[in-house]
Amino acid sequence: QVQLVEPGGGLVQAGGSLRISCVASGGTLSNYAMGWLRQAPGKEREFVAAISWSGSRKLYADSAKGRFTISIDNVKNTVLLQMNSLRPEDTAAYYCARKSGVVATRPTDFGSWGQGTQVTVSS
């Protein structure tokens, strides 16, 4: 059973940058697509970015385009999300998730989830 752990997260000022990571243990990322999704208090969980196992296919939510970059390290079984130009509305719990097959954007497409890491952007 794969476990996804998300170290990182924290508090950052608006306009700043933060990188969060997701490390898979007890399993592999091979042939799986990985995604980052987030959930703010009182809101539904929403898609942020996704990447194929090869790294050749990436998808971003409109809110993340041009600011966030997702990447994958197959050797280290790690997925990264580099977030730049952060805004207060990016404040949320960020979750790493894995799905079999191709990249997708619906939270219900993902079968394995990390415990989440909090990102707070102050104005």
Order of alpha helices (4+ residues) and beta strands (2+ residues): beta-beta-beta-beta-beta-beta-beta-beta-beta-beta-beta
